[in-house]
Amino acid sequence: MPCWRHFMGTTLIILCLCMLAGCWDRQELEERVTVVAIAIDKTEETADGTQDKYTVTVQIPIPIKIVGGGGGEGGGEGGMDTVQVMSATGFSFHHALINLQKRLNQELFLGHVRVILISEEVAREGVQDIIDSLRRDQQIRRLLWLAITKNKAADGLMIKTSIEQIPADYLRAMFENSSRHGTMPGYSIGDFYIALSSPILDPVTFYTETGETDIALNGLALFKKDKMVGSINEEATWRLMHLLNLGPGGQILIGDKNNNGRHLIIEPHSVKTKTKLLTKETPIKAHYKVRLEVDIVENSTQYNLHYPKNIDIVSKLIARQLEQEAKQMIHQLQQYGVDALQLGLKLKAHHYDLWKKMNWDREFPQVKIDVTYDVKIRRTGMSGKTRIQMPME
């Protein structure tokens, strides 16, 4: 009996060893060319009249020049010294990558891509084929950042920043931090995929402009189907975030009604919005009630905020300006016909029978949308001197 048990135990161990997968298909890191950022531009026509559709530019880190990288002393100063930027053209996005692969000594690896930049010129013609290729590539992560650039997309991969060793890390951190701090919505490429596939959602993503040493977030690019139709600036983006409960946005300049150069700067801290759809009205009406808590960061007006009456006056001044800016933002969205407010989604969820009867693309520009702000000042800050109290009206 003991021999039989010993035999069965040995057999079981051998069978378990046979089931181990091992590393038969492994690929060493040194055998890959790791891409961290991609830029897509429209190809200019060549002298012989032939023209590929896209120019695809990739940013590739050089490990030996990165501080802390193995196999060398590092010592890279950051910026363009630590990366190599390469471009290739093709009649499609994937074809351009194939042409780029022909010039590399190792296999391209896209699993570490964190940022994809597309020029506005390409975006306005349509990005369906690009997005289709990205969605099919299993290496592309759904949480990476997608941005439309006002100028040439490749310029965004060549910024001469010294803040990060790899320029793509600077771009990634900018998108991540703006999303984390609530100054910009956290729209990833996965959100773009979902909106593009949905019959009731319009895609939106970051809109940027590239300088020599940095890249600026200028708001959001607005899409109808797969084509960019316009954009809204940073301030309008913050009002959109308020209405969607996506975050407080950035600091706001409140101008004096007499335009005498006096102003307030406020910092929003929390926002809570309630939406009400009035479907029995023709056309449909929507009302947003926004409760916003703010701190006074700077006050160059003559309102003495030690007085409760003046705090109430300033709260109403802030609310009126924000309501006016929200109204302008909504007017822009309705002009473009882009439902970035996702009202169609709310209508379908709560009034499906009504939504099914209408053409929402045609109805959205006609919807009457009202916004009311209720501003609460949490902190007025300390004052070094007593200000003169201005008249209430």
Residue pairs with C-beta under 8 A, 6 or more apart in sequence:
27 107
30 106
31 106
31 107
32 106
32 107
32 108
32 109
33 60
33 104
33 105
33 106
33 107
33 108
33 109
34 60
34 61
34 109
34 111
34 112
35 58
35 59
35 60
35 108
35 109
35 110
35 112
35 113
36 59
36 60
36 61
36 83
36 112
36 113
36 114
36 115
36 166
36 168
36 169
37 58
37 59
37 113
37 114
37 115
37 116
37 117
37 157
37 167
37 168
37 171
38 56
38 57
38 58
38 59
38 110
38 113
38 115
38 116
38 117
39 56
39 57
39 58
39 116
39 117
39 118
39 119
39 149
39 153
39 154
39 156
39 157
40 54
40 55
40 56
40 57
40 93
40 116
40 117
40 118
40 119
40 122
40 130
40 153
41 54
41 55
41 57
41 119
41 121
41 122
41 152
41 153
41 154
42 53
42 54
42 55
42 119
42 121
42 122
42 125
43 51
43 52
43 53
43 54
43 55
43 89
44 51
45 51
52 89
52 90
52 91
52 95
52 96
53 90
53 91
53 92
54 89
54 90
54 91
54 92
54 93
54 96
54 122
54 130
55 87
55 88
55 89
55 96
55 154
56 87
56 88
56 89
56 90
56 93
56 96
56 97
56 100
57 85
57 86
57 87
57 153
57 154
57 157
58 85
58 86
58 87
58 100
58 108
58 157
59 83
59 84
59 85
59 157
59 166
59 167
59 168
60 83
60 84
60 85
60 86
61 82
61 83
61 166
62 76
62 82
62 83
62 84
63 69
63 70
63 71
63 72
64 71
64 72
64 74
65 72
65 74
65 75
65 76
65 81
65 82
66 74
66 76
66 82
66 165
66 166
67 74
67 75
67 76
67 165
68 74
76 82
76 165
77 162
78 161
78 162
78 163
78 164
78 165
78 166
79 159
79 160
79 161
79 162
79 165
79 167
80 158
80 160
80 167
82 165
82 166
83 166
83 167
83 168
85 154
85 157
85 158
86 100
86 103
86 104
87 100
87 154
88 96
88 97
88 99
88 100
88 103
89 96
89 99
90 96
90 97
90 98
90 99
92 129
92 133
93 129
93 130
93 133
93 134
94 133
97 108
100 108
101 107
101 108
109 139
110 137
110 139
110 140
111 139
111 141
113 139
113 140
113 141
113 144
114 144
114 145
114 168
114 169
114 171
114 172
115 144
115 145
115 147
115 168
115 171
115 172
115 175
116 134
116 144
116 145
116 146
116 147
116 189
117 147
117 148
117 149
117 153
117 156
117 157
117 171
117 208
118 127
118 130
118 146
118 147
118 148
118 149
118 153
119 148
119 149
119 151
119 152
119 153
120 148
120 149
120 150
120 151
120 221
120 228
122 130
122 153
123 148
123 221
123 223
123 227
123 228
124 227
124 228
124 229
125 227
126 225
126 226
126 227
127 226
127 227
127 228
128 196
128 225
128 226
131 192
131 193
131 196
131 226
134 140
134 189
135 193
140 189
142 188
142 189
142 190
142 193
143 188
143 189
143 190
144 188
144 189
145 171
145 172
145 175
145 176
145 188
145 189
145 206
146 187
146 188
146 189
146 192
146 205
146 206
147 156
147 171
147 175
147 205
147 206
147 207
147 208
147 221
148 205
148 206
148 207
148 208
148 221
148 228
148 231
149 155
149 156
149 208
149 209
149 210
149 215
150 207
150 208
150 209
150 210
150 218
151 209
151 210
152 210
155 210
156 171
156 208
156 210
156 215
157 167
157 168
158 167
159 167
159 170
159 210
159 211
159 212
159 213
159 214
159 215
160 212
160 213
161 167
161 170
161 213
161 214
163 170
164 170
164 173
170 214
171 215
174 215
174 217
175 184
175 206
175 217
178 184
178 217
179 185
179 186
180 186
182 241
182 246
182 247
182 248
182 249
183 238
183 247
183 249
183 250
184 206
184 217
184 237
184 241
185 220
185 237
185 240
185 241
185 244
185 246
185 247
186 246
187 204
187 205
187 206
187 220
189 205
191 203
191 205
192 203
192 205
194 201
195 201
195 202
195 203
195 204
195 223
196 203
196 223
196 225
196 226
200 339
200 344
200 345
200 348
200 360
201 339
201 342
201 344
201 345
202 222
202 223
202 224
202 338
202 339
202 340
203 223
203 226
204 220
204 221
204 222
204 223
204 338
204 340
205 220
205 221
205 223
206 217
206 220
206 221
207 217
207 218
207 219
207 220
207 221
207 231
208 215
208 216
208 217
208 218
209 215
209 216
209 218
210 216
217 234
218 231
218 233
218 234
219 231
219 232
219 233
219 234
219 236
219 237
220 231
220 232
220 237
220 240
220 340
221 228
221 230
221 231
222 228
222 229
222 230
222 231
222 232
222 333
222 336
222 338
222 340
223 229
223 338
224 336
224 337
224 338
229 336
229 337
229 338
230 332
230 335
230 336
230 338
232 240
232 329
232 332
232 333
234 250
235 252
235 325
236 325
236 328
236 329
236 332
237 249
238 248
238 249
238 250
238 252
238 268
239 249
239 322
239 325
239 326
239 329
240 246
240 329
240 340
240 341
241 247
241 248
241 249
241 271
242 248
242 249
242 271
242 273
242 290
242 292
242 322
242 326
243 273
243 275
243 288
243 290
243 326
243 341
243 371
244 273
244 341
244 342
245 271
245 272
245 273
247 271
248 268
248 269
248 270
248 271
248 292
249 268
249 271
250 268
251 265
251 266
251 267
251 268
251 297
252 265
252 266
252 267
252 268
252 294
252 318
252 322
253 263
253 264
253 265
254 263
254 264
254 265
254 266
254 317
254 318
254 321
255 263
255 321
256 262
256 263
256 301
257 317
261 300
262 300
262 301
262 302
263 298
263 300
263 301
264 296
264 298
264 299
264 300
264 301
264 314
264 317
264 318
265 296
265 297
265 298
265 299
266 294
266 295
266 296
266 297
266 318
267 294
267 295
267 297
268 292
268 293
268 294
269 293
269 294
269 295
269 378
270 292
270 293
271 290
271 291
271 292
271 293
272 290
272 291
273 288
273 289
273 290
273 291
274 288
274 289
275 286
275 287
275 288
275 346
276 286
276 287
276 289
277 284
277 285
277 286
277 343
277 346
277 347
277 350
277 351
278 284
278 285
278 286
278 287
279 347
279 351
279 354
281 368
283 363
283 366
283 367
283 368
284 347
284 363
284 366
284 367
284 368
285 367
285 368
285 369
285 370
286 341
286 343
286 367
286 368
286 369
286 370
287 369
287 370
287 371
287 372
288 326
288 369
288 370
288 371
288 372
289 372
289 374
290 322
290 326
290 371
290 372
290 373
290 374
291 374
291 376
292 322
292 373
292 374
292 375
292 376
293 375
293 376
293 378
294 318
294 375
294 376
294 377
294 378
295 377
295 378
295 379
295 381
296 305
296 314
296 377
296 379
296 380
296 381
297 381
299 305
299 380
299 381
299 383
301 314
301 387
301 390
302 387
302 388
302 389
302 390
303 310
303 313
303 314
303 387
303 389
303 390
304 310
304 383
304 386
304 387
304 388
304 389
305 311
305 314
305 377
305 380
305 381
305 383
306 380
306 383
306 386
307 389
309 392
310 389
310 390
311 377
311 380
313 392
314 377
315 375
315 376
315 377
316 375
318 373
318 375
319 372
319 373
319 374
319 375
322 373
322 375
323 371
323 372
323 373
326 371
326 373
327 371
330 341
330 369
330 371
333 339
333 340
333 341
334 364
334 365
334 367
334 369
335 365
337 361
337 364
337 365
339 360
339 364
341 369
343 364
343 367
343 369
344 355
344 360
344 364
347 354
347 355
347 360
348 355
